[in-house]
Amino acid sequence: MTSPTPQTRAERSAFEETSTYADVRAFIETLGQQTPRVRVEWFGKSEEGRDLPLLVVGDPPADRNLAAAGPSLPTVLVMANIHAGEVEGKEAVLHLARRLALGDLQPLLRSANWLLVPIYNADGNEQIGLDHRVEQNGPIGGVGTRENARGLDLNRDFMKLDSSEARALVALLTRWNPDVIVDLHTTNGSYHGYHLTYGPPLNPNTDARLSSFTRARLLPAVREAMRTRHGFRTYDYGNFATADAMDEDLEGFAAGDTRQKVWRTFDARPRFGTNYAGIRNRIAILSEAYSYLDFERRVKATEAFVEEIMRFVAANADMVLLETRYADAEWTAADTPREQGIAFALQALPKPVDVLVGAIGSLVNPRSGKAMRTMVESTAIPTSMTVYDGFVSTATRRVPAEYIMPASADGLHVIVARKLREHGIEVETLGSVTRRSVEQFAIAGVCHADQAFQGHRATSLTGRFKRREVEVPAGSLVVRTNHRLGRLVFYLLEPESDDGLTTWNFLDAALRAGGTHPILKSLP
């Protein structure tokens, strides 16, 4: 006798509660027992030792050695609950797994390899309480915490990889090499008129052709399907800001406020997951369900958004594979010097756009007694304003043929090698002394941020490069850039990078004004 088709805790509670870690495990294990189309794996452990589940869905599910074999189908990874107070993605992913394996989405099974991570921040999820995100419109039974058990925001950890969760997830990216990565969130900002907003990778170092495909082909198609098939309003993620100071202005349009507003996206740095995926040459999409839409509708909007991405990938499988493989090949085959950005600024669309401004009501959460903000779905007022939906490089540096880090008594090269390998980057070790012509960054000044962020006081440098002849000792590191993760290598090792190993204090012991940066550049 087979067990009943599993339901999520959200469904069982009429969307008053969200799934616990035990609920998620019970759901996916039951689903895996009911159909051979689902294989449940564990791709790592949380800081508190919880196994992190990965659902591999297919007919049959793809083999673990997929990336090495050179897949003939695109691979899609959908991850949820990176912030465990933003819980609709977790429920939506479980619903989609069930629909793919047993329901109406089965026709998509043979069009792509589907990877689902329903509960990435498992530890934060177990801290469900009524005092988290109290203004969010449900679930009334409470949600988990934004941070993991160590107090780290996992969506700021993709470059430094401080958490066990982030190291496990990046190892999954290296192992499976997905073509499309979808990251599910909930807004925490402006009173707009959209049910869901979305974003592509924002860093200008992302492959231009891949970025164009995502912005001009994939997302417009999904947006139109969300409108016509599901009745949901969607737009590029952002928040209202005042035009003069660009300060975030969450409410946006309070009564009597006459200040000019703009619509502004967030951040270009690859510490954010979708930006990180972009500089790994992959299509990435941020999903932000509107937090003042009620919980059930947020789940449905998120589920519909991912469904339409899946339908697009299935209908354009060859094109998706072509775009990601071209991005890899174009980077590795380049035989002329190239440059990448080290500093970036917001860039506006050439003309103002009508952005939908919403209205907010209020309800009392019957369990906490606190007020929740509610979306007035019938109010969506088109308002013309400047839209800053991307970034442009304001300073660039040449990409070297290789980075070199001489072996040193302080062992910094060992720390750097370990961090690079955690990202899936190949590191070579010199077997003998060699002499090289290099550029080395002469440090004029070292600045540390006044306040700590994620346990780090960010480091930035001023100075200039000087060409030198140096003797590089045996045991030194050599990291080449002519492979598919070359953009990531540049971002991690370039001395002036705004989100690299220098930024995150891994090299502080070797940095001083008047000295030189320990990583050398061997230019092509």
C-alpha positions as CSV (number, residue, x, y, z in Angstrom):
1,M,0.0,0.0,0.0
2,T,1.5,3.3,-1.1
3,S,1.4,6.4,1.2
4,P,-0.7,9.4,0.2
5,T,0.8,12.0,-2.1
6,P,2.7,14.3,0.3
7,Q,1.4,17.8,1.2
8,T,3.5,20.6,2.6
9,R,2.8,22.0,6.0
10,A,1.6,25.2,4.3
11,E,-1.1,23.3,2.5
12,R,-2.1,21.2,5.5
13,S,-2.5,24.4,7.7
14,A,-4.4,26.4,5.1
15,F,-1.2,28.5,4.6
16,E,-1.2,29.6,8.3
17,E,2.2,27.9,8.9
18,T,5.4,27.1,7.0
19,S,7.3,23.8,6.8
20,T,9.8,22.9,9.4
21,Y,13.0,21.0,8.5
22,A,11.4,17.8,9.6
23,D,8.3,18.6,7.4
24,V,10.6,19.1,4.4
25,R,12.5,15.9,5.0
26,A,9.2,13.9,5.4
27,F,7.8,15.4,2.2
28,I,10.8,14.7,0.0
29,E,11.5,11.3,1.4
30,T,7.9,10.3,0.8
31,L,8.0,11.7,-2.7
32,G,11.2,9.8,-3.4
33,Q,9.6,6.6,-2.2
34,Q,6.6,7.1,-4.5
35,T,8.4,7.6,-7.8
36,P,11.7,6.8,-9.4
37,R,11.6,10.3,-11.0
38,V,13.0,11.8,-7.8
39,R,16.3,11.0,-6.2
40,V,17.1,12.6,-2.8
41,E,20.7,13.5,-2.1
42,W,22.4,15.4,0.6
43,F,24.9,18.0,-0.7
44,G,26.4,19.1,2.6
45,K,25.7,20.0,6.2
46,S,24.5,23.2,7.9
47,E,26.6,24.8,10.7
48,E,24.5,22.9,13.2
49,G,24.9,19.6,11.4
50,R,21.7,19.3,9.5
51,D,21.9,17.5,6.2
52,L,21.1,19.8,3.2
53,P,18.8,18.2,0.7
54,L,19.0,18.2,-3.0
55,L,16.2,16.8,-5.2
56,V,17.3,15.5,-8.6
57,V,14.2,15.2,-10.7
58,G,14.1,13.6,-14.1
59,D,12.9,10.6,-16.1
60,P,15.3,9.2,-15.1
61,P,17.0,11.6,-12.7
62,A,20.4,12.8,-14.0
63,D,23.6,11.1,-13.0
64,R,25.9,12.7,-10.5
65,N,28.7,12.8,-13.1
66,L,26.6,14.9,-15.5
67,A,28.9,17.9,-15.7
68,A,32.0,15.8,-16.5
69,A,30.1,13.9,-19.2
70,G,29.1,17.0,-21.1
71,P,25.3,17.1,-20.8
72,S,23.0,17.2,-23.9
73,L,20.3,18.8,-21.8
74,P,20.4,22.1,-19.8
75,T,20.6,21.8,-16.1
76,V,18.4,24.0,-13.9
77,L,19.0,24.6,-10.2
78,V,16.3,26.2,-8.1
79,M,17.2,27.1,-4.6
80,A,15.0,28.4,-1.8
81,N,15.1,29.6,1.8
82,I,18.6,31.2,1.7
83,H,16.9,33.7,4.1
84,A,14.7,31.5,6.3
85,G,12.2,34.3,7.0
86,E,11.4,34.4,3.3
87,V,9.6,31.1,3.2
88,E,7.3,30.9,0.1
89,G,10.1,29.7,-2.1
90,K,10.5,26.6,0.2
91,E,6.9,25.7,-0.2
92,A,6.8,26.5,-3.9
93,V,9.8,24.3,-4.7
94,L,8.2,21.3,-2.9
95,H,5.0,21.8,-4.9
96,L,7.0,22.0,-8.1
97,A,8.9,18.8,-7.3
98,R,5.6,17.0,-6.8
99,R,4.1,18.4,-10.1
100,L,7.3,17.5,-12.0
101,A,7.4,13.9,-10.6
102,L,3.7,13.1,-10.4
103,G,1.6,15.9,-11.9
104,D,1.0,18.3,-14.7
105,L,4.6,19.2,-15.3
106,Q,5.8,15.7,-16.2
107,P,6.1,16.7,-19.9
108,L,9.1,18.9,-18.9
109,L,11.0,16.0,-17.3
110,R,12.9,15.0,-20.5
111,S,13.7,18.6,-21.6
112,A,16.2,19.5,-18.8
113,N,17.9,18.2,-15.7
114,W,16.1,19.6,-12.7
115,L,17.9,20.2,-9.4
116,L,15.9,21.6,-6.4
117,V,17.3,22.8,-3.1
118,P,14.2,23.5,-1.0
119,I,15.7,24.5,2.4
120,Y,19.2,25.9,2.1
121,N,19.3,27.8,5.4
122,A,18.1,24.8,7.4
123,D,19.3,26.2,10.8
124,G,17.7,29.6,10.4
125,N,14.5,27.8,9.4
126,E,14.3,26.0,12.8
127,Q,14.2,29.4,14.6
128,I,10.6,29.9,13.6
129,G,9.0,32.6,15.7
130,L,6.2,35.2,15.8
131,D,8.7,38.1,16.2
132,H,10.4,37.7,12.8
133,R,9.4,39.8,9.8
134,V,6.2,40.8,11.7
135,E,5.1,43.3,9.1
136,Q,5.1,40.6,6.4
137,N,1.7,39.3,5.4
138,G,1.9,35.8,6.9
139,P,2.3,33.0,7.5
140,I,0.7,33.9,10.8
141,G,2.4,31.0,12.5
142,G,5.8,32.7,12.1
143,V,9.0,32.3,10.1
144,G,12.6,31.6,10.7
145,T,15.6,34.0,10.7
146,R,17.4,35.7,7.9
147,E,20.9,34.5,9.1
148,N,22.2,31.0,9.6
149,A,23.3,29.6,13.0
150,R,26.5,31.6,13.0
151,G,24.7,34.9,12.3
152,L,25.9,35.0,8.7
153,D,23.7,36.2,5.8
154,L,24.2,33.3,3.3
155,N,23.4,35.7,0.4
156,R,26.5,37.7,1.2
157,D,28.8,34.7,1.5
158,F,29.4,33.6,-2.0
159,M,32.9,35.1,-2.3
160,K,34.4,34.6,1.2
161,L,32.7,31.2,1.8
162,D,32.8,31.5,5.6
163,S,29.8,29.2,6.1
164,S,29.6,25.5,5.7
165,E,26.4,26.0,3.8
166,A,28.0,28.3,1.2
167,R,31.0,26.0,0.7
168,A,28.6,23.1,0.2
169,L,26.5,25.0,-2.3
170,V,29.4,26.2,-4.3
171,A,30.8,22.7,-4.4
172,L,27.4,21.6,-5.8
173,L,27.7,24.3,-8.5
174,T,31.1,23.0,-9.4
175,R,30.0,19.4,-9.4
176,W,26.8,19.9,-11.4
177,N,27.7,23.0,-13.4
178,P,24.0,24.1,-13.8
179,D,23.2,26.3,-16.8
180,V,20.4,28.2,-15.0
181,I,20.2,29.1,-11.3
182,V,17.1,30.5,-9.7
183,D,17.3,32.0,-6.2
184,L,13.9,32.6,-4.4
185,H,13.4,35.5,-2.0
186,T,10.7,37.8,-0.6
187,T,10.9,41.6,-0.7
188,N,11.5,43.8,2.3
189,G,10.9,47.3,0.9
190,S,8.9,49.6,-1.3
191,Y,5.1,49.7,-1.6
192,H,5.0,48.9,-5.3
193,G,2.2,47.4,-7.4
194,Y,3.8,44.1,-8.4
195,H,3.1,40.6,-7.1
196,L,6.7,39.6,-7.8
197,T,9.9,41.3,-9.0
198,Y,13.0,39.7,-10.5
199,G,16.5,40.4,-11.5
200,P,19.4,39.0,-13.7
201,P,23.0,39.1,-12.7
202,L,24.0,42.8,-12.2
203,N,27.8,42.8,-12.4
204,P,29.2,44.2,-15.7
205,N,31.9,41.5,-15.7
206,T,29.2,39.0,-16.6
207,D,29.4,37.8,-20.2
208,A,27.6,40.4,-22.3
209,R,25.9,37.9,-24.6
210,L,24.7,35.8,-21.7
211,S,23.4,39.0,-19.9
212,S,21.6,40.1,-23.1
213,F,19.9,36.7,-23.5
214,T,18.6,36.8,-19.9
215,R,17.4,40.4,-20.0
216,A,16.1,40.5,-23.6
217,R,14.8,37.0,-24.2
218,L,14.2,34.9,-21.1
219,L,12.8,37.4,-18.6
220,P,10.4,39.2,-21.0
221,A,9.0,35.9,-22.0
222,V,8.5,34.8,-18.4
223,R,7.0,38.2,-17.5
224,E,4.4,37.9,-20.3
225,A,3.5,34.3,-19.3
226,M,3.1,35.5,-15.7
227,R,0.6,38.1,-16.9
228,T,-1.4,36.0,-19.5
229,R,-1.3,32.5,-17.9
230,H,-1.4,33.4,-14.2
231,G,-2.6,37.0,-13.9
232,F,0.5,38.2,-11.9
233,R,2.1,41.6,-12.4
234,T,5.9,41.4,-12.4
235,Y,8.8,43.8,-13.1
236,D,12.6,44.2,-12.6
237,Y,13.5,44.1,-8.9
238,G,14.1,47.4,-7.2
239,N,13.0,49.9,-4.5
240,F,11.9,53.5,-4.7
241,A,14.5,56.1,-3.9
242,T,14.7,59.9,-3.8
243,A,16.2,61.2,-7.0
244,D,18.4,63.8,-5.4
245,A,20.3,61.6,-2.9
246,M,19.4,58.1,-4.2
247,D,18.5,57.2,-0.6
248,E,16.1,54.3,-0.3
249,D,12.6,55.4,0.4
250,L,10.6,52.3,1.2
251,E,7.1,53.7,1.3
252,G,7.8,55.6,-1.9
253,F,4.8,57.8,-2.2
254,A,3.5,59.0,1.2
255,A,0.6,61.5,1.2
256,G,2.0,65.0,0.5
257,D,5.4,63.8,-0.5
258,T,6.4,65.8,-3.6
259,R,10.0,64.6,-3.9
260,Q,11.0,63.1,-7.3
261,K,11.3,59.3,-7.1
262,V,13.4,56.8,-9.0
263,W,13.3,53.0,-9.2
264,R,16.7,51.5,-8.2
265,T,18.1,48.0,-8.2
266,F,20.4,46.7,-5.5
267,D,24.1,45.8,-5.8
268,A,26.6,44.6,-8.4
269,R,29.0,42.6,-6.2
270,P,29.2,38.8,-6.5
271,R,28.8,38.2,-2.8
272,F,25.1,38.0,-3.9
273,G,24.2,34.6,-5.3
274,T,22.8,35.6,-8.7
275,N,25.7,38.0,-9.4
276,Y,28.1,35.2,-8.4
277,A,26.5,32.8,-10.8
278,G,26.8,35.4,-13.5
279,I,30.6,35.7,-13.2
280,R,30.7,31.9,-13.4
281,N,29.2,32.2,-16.9
282,R,25.8,31.0,-16.0
283,I,22.2,32.3,-16.4
284,A,20.9,33.4,-13.0
285,I,17.5,34.8,-11.9
286,L,16.6,36.5,-8.6
287,S,12.9,36.1,-7.6
288,E,11.4,38.4,-5.0
289,A,7.8,37.7,-4.1
290,Y,6.0,40.8,-2.6
291,S,6.0,40.5,1.2
292,Y,2.7,42.3,1.6
293,L,0.9,39.9,-0.7
294,D,-0.7,37.2,1.5
295,F,1.4,34.1,2.1
296,E,-0.7,31.7,-0.1
297,R,-0.6,34.2,-3.0
298,R,3.2,34.6,-2.5
299,V,3.6,30.9,-2.8
300,K,1.5,30.7,-5.9
301,A,3.3,33.7,-7.5
302,T,6.7,32.2,-6.8
303,E,5.6,28.7,-8.0
304,A,4.2,30.3,-11.2
305,F,7.4,32.2,-11.8
306,V,9.6,29.2,-11.5
307,E,7.2,27.1,-13.6
308,E,7.4,29.7,-16.4
309,I,11.2,29.7,-16.3
310,M,11.1,25.9,-16.5
311,R,8.7,26.1,-19.5
312,F,11.0,28.6,-21.2
313,V,14.1,26.4,-20.7
314,A,12.3,23.3,-21.9
315,A,11.1,25.1,-25.0
316,N,14.5,26.7,-25.7
317,A,16.8,24.0,-24.4
318,D,19.3,24.1,-27.3
319,M,19.5,27.9,-27.1
320,V,20.2,27.8,-23.3
321,L,23.0,25.3,-23.7
322,L,24.4,27.3,-26.6
323,E,24.5,30.5,-24.6
324,T,26.3,29.1,-21.6
325,R,28.7,27.0,-23.6
326,Y,29.5,30.0,-25.8
327,A,30.2,32.1,-22.7
328,D,32.7,29.4,-21.5
329,A,34.3,29.0,-25.0
330,E,34.6,32.8,-25.7
331,W,36.4,33.4,-22.5
332,T,38.8,30.5,-22.8
333,A,39.6,31.0,-26.5
334,A,40.4,34.7,-26.3
335,D,43.9,35.4,-27.6
336,T,43.9,39.2,-27.1
337,P,44.2,41.1,-23.8
338,R,40.9,41.8,-22.1
339,E,39.8,44.0,-19.3
340,Q,37.3,43.6,-16.4
341,G,35.8,46.0,-14.0
342,I,37.0,46.8,-10.5
343,A,34.5,49.6,-9.7
344,F,30.9,50.1,-10.8
345,A,28.1,52.7,-10.8
346,L,24.3,52.5,-11.3
347,Q,23.1,53.0,-14.8
348,A,19.7,54.3,-15.8
349,L,17.5,53.2,-18.7
350,P,17.6,55.8,-21.5
351,K,14.0,56.9,-21.0
352,P,11.6,57.1,-18.0
353,V,9.4,54.0,-17.4
354,D,5.9,53.7,-15.9
355,V,6.5,51.9,-12.6
356,L,3.5,50.6,-10.7
357,V,3.0,52.2,-7.3
358,G,0.9,50.3,-4.9
359,A,-1.2,50.8,-1.7
360,I,-1.0,49.1,1.7
361,G,-3.6,48.1,4.2
362,S,-3.3,46.4,7.6
363,L,-4.4,43.3,9.4
364,V,-3.7,42.0,12.9
365,N,-1.9,38.7,13.1
366,P,-4.3,36.7,15.4
367,R,-1.4,34.7,16.9
368,S,1.0,37.5,17.6
369,G,-1.4,40.4,18.0
370,K,0.9,42.5,15.8
371,A,0.0,44.5,12.7
372,M,0.8,43.0,9.3
373,R,1.0,45.1,6.1
374,T,-1.3,43.9,3.3
375,M,-1.2,44.6,-0.4
376,V,-4.2,46.3,-1.9
377,E,-4.0,44.2,-5.1
378,S,-6.5,46.4,-7.0
379,T,-4.2,49.5,-6.7
380,A,-1.3,49.6,-9.2
381,I,-0.8,53.2,-10.4
382,P,1.6,53.6,-13.4
383,T,4.0,56.4,-12.5
384,S,6.7,57.7,-14.8
385,M,10.2,57.7,-13.3
386,T,13.8,57.0,-14.0
387,V,14.7,53.3,-13.7
388,Y,18.2,52.3,-12.6
389,D,18.2,48.6,-13.5
390,G,21.9,47.9,-14.0
391,F,25.5,48.9,-13.5
392,V,28.4,50.1,-15.7
393,S,32.1,49.7,-15.0
394,T,33.8,52.9,-14.0
395,A,37.3,51.5,-13.7
396,T,38.9,48.4,-15.3
397,R,42.1,46.5,-15.1
398,R,43.8,44.1,-17.6
399,V,43.2,40.4,-17.0
400,P,46.6,38.6,-16.7
401,A,47.4,35.3,-18.2
402,E,48.0,34.0,-14.7
403,Y,48.2,35.2,-11.1
404,I,51.2,34.1,-9.1
405,M,51.5,34.0,-5.3
406,P,55.0,33.3,-4.0
407,A,55.2,30.7,-1.3
408,S,55.9,32.5,2.1
409,A,56.7,31.5,5.6
410,D,53.5,33.0,6.9
411,G,51.5,30.4,4.9
412,L,49.1,32.9,3.3
413,H,49.5,31.1,-0.1
414,V,48.1,28.0,1.6
415,I,45.0,29.9,2.8
416,V,44.5,31.4,-0.7
417,A,44.9,28.0,-2.4
418,R,42.3,26.5,-0.1
419,K,39.8,29.3,-0.7
420,L,40.3,29.1,-4.5
421,R,39.8,25.3,-4.5
422,E,36.6,25.8,-2.5
423,H,35.3,27.8,-5.5
424,G,36.3,25.0,-7.9
425,I,39.3,26.9,-9.3
426,E,42.3,25.0,-10.4
427,V,45.5,25.9,-8.6
428,E,49.0,24.8,-9.7
429,T,52.1,24.7,-7.6
430,L,55.5,25.5,-9.0
431,G,57.9,22.6,-8.7
432,S,61.1,24.7,-9.0
433,V,62.3,28.3,-8.8
434,T,61.5,30.4,-11.8
435,R,62.1,33.9,-12.9
436,R,59.1,35.9,-14.2
437,S,58.3,39.3,-15.6
438,V,55.3,40.5,-13.7
439,E,53.2,43.5,-12.6
440,Q,52.9,44.0,-8.8
441,F,50.7,46.4,-7.0
442,A,52.6,49.0,-5.0
443,I,50.4,49.9,-2.0
444,A,50.1,53.6,-1.2
445,G,47.4,53.2,1.4
446,V,45.4,50.5,3.2
447,C,41.9,51.3,4.4
448,H,39.7,49.1,6.7
449,A,36.0,49.7,7.0
450,D,34.9,51.4,10.3
451,Q,32.3,48.9,11.0
452,A,32.4,45.1,10.7
453,F,30.1,43.3,8.2
454,Q,29.6,39.6,8.5
455,G,32.5,39.4,10.9
456,H,34.9,41.3,8.5
457,R,36.1,44.8,8.3
458,A,36.5,45.2,4.5
459,T,39.9,46.1,3.2
460,S,40.5,48.4,0.2
461,L,43.8,49.6,-1.3
462,T,45.2,52.5,-3.2
463,G,48.3,52.5,-5.2
464,R,49.5,51.5,-8.7
465,F,51.0,48.6,-10.6
466,K,54.8,48.4,-11.4
467,R,56.5,46.0,-13.7
468,R,59.2,43.9,-12.2
469,E,61.4,40.9,-12.8
470,V,61.1,38.6,-9.8
471,E,62.3,35.2,-8.7
472,V,59.4,33.0,-7.8
473,P,60.3,30.2,-5.3
474,A,59.3,26.6,-5.6
475,G,55.9,25.9,-4.0
476,S,54.4,29.1,-5.2
477,L,50.8,29.2,-6.6
478,V,50.0,29.7,-10.2
479,V,46.3,30.4,-11.1
480,R,45.6,30.6,-14.8
481,T,42.7,32.7,-16.2
482,N,42.1,31.0,-19.5
483,H,39.4,28.6,-18.3
484,R,35.7,29.0,-17.7
485,L,36.0,30.4,-14.2
486,G,38.5,33.0,-15.3
487,R,36.1,35.9,-14.5
488,L,35.8,34.6,-11.0
489,V,39.6,34.2,-10.7
490,F,40.0,37.9,-11.6
491,Y,37.4,39.0,-9.1
492,L,38.9,37.0,-6.3
493,L,42.6,37.8,-6.9
494,E,42.8,41.3,-8.4
495,P,44.2,43.6,-5.7
496,E,41.7,46.4,-6.3
497,S,38.6,44.2,-6.6
498,D,35.6,45.3,-4.6
499,D,34.7,41.8,-3.5
500,G,37.8,39.7,-3.6
501,L,40.1,38.0,-1.1
502,T,41.7,41.3,-0.3
503,T,38.3,42.8,0.5
504,W,37.5,40.0,2.9
505,N,40.8,40.2,4.9
506,F,42.4,37.0,3.8
507,L,45.6,38.9,2.9
508,D,45.6,41.5,5.6
509,A,48.8,40.1,7.2
510,A,50.8,41.0,4.1
511,L,49.3,44.5,3.4
512,R,50.9,47.7,4.5
513,A,51.3,51.2,3.1
514,G,54.6,51.4,1.2
515,G,54.7,47.6,0.6
516,T,53.5,45.5,-2.2
517,H,50.5,43.2,-2.8
518,P,51.5,39.5,-2.4
519,I,49.7,38.4,-5.6
520,L,51.6,39.0,-8.9
521,K,50.1,39.5,-12.4
522,S,51.8,37.8,-15.3
523,L,50.3,39.7,-18.3
524,P,49.7,38.1,-21.7
